[in-house]
């Protein structure tokens, strides 16, 4: 387990191959899927925007937790899709 630098999020490595993000109030925020074996450790970057998880499947995943960035990229993807597909209104 590892707390984010601001103390707001707890990341927990799990034997079910997931990483779970919890609020400090104990509410599950998100389950991150991507590993194929138990997750052994998690660590936040100093700015709290990236989480690294290491698994028994010999992989490390870097998770982008910058939600504003993800929202902006998602909107860009949708706009690009709409420009290329005339069936969207």
Secondary structure, DSSP 4 states (H G I P E B T S, - for coil): -EE-TTSSEEEEE-TTSEEEEEETTS-EEEEEE--SS-EEEEEE-TTSSEEEEEETTS-EEEEE--HHHHHHHHHHHHHHHHHH-TT--
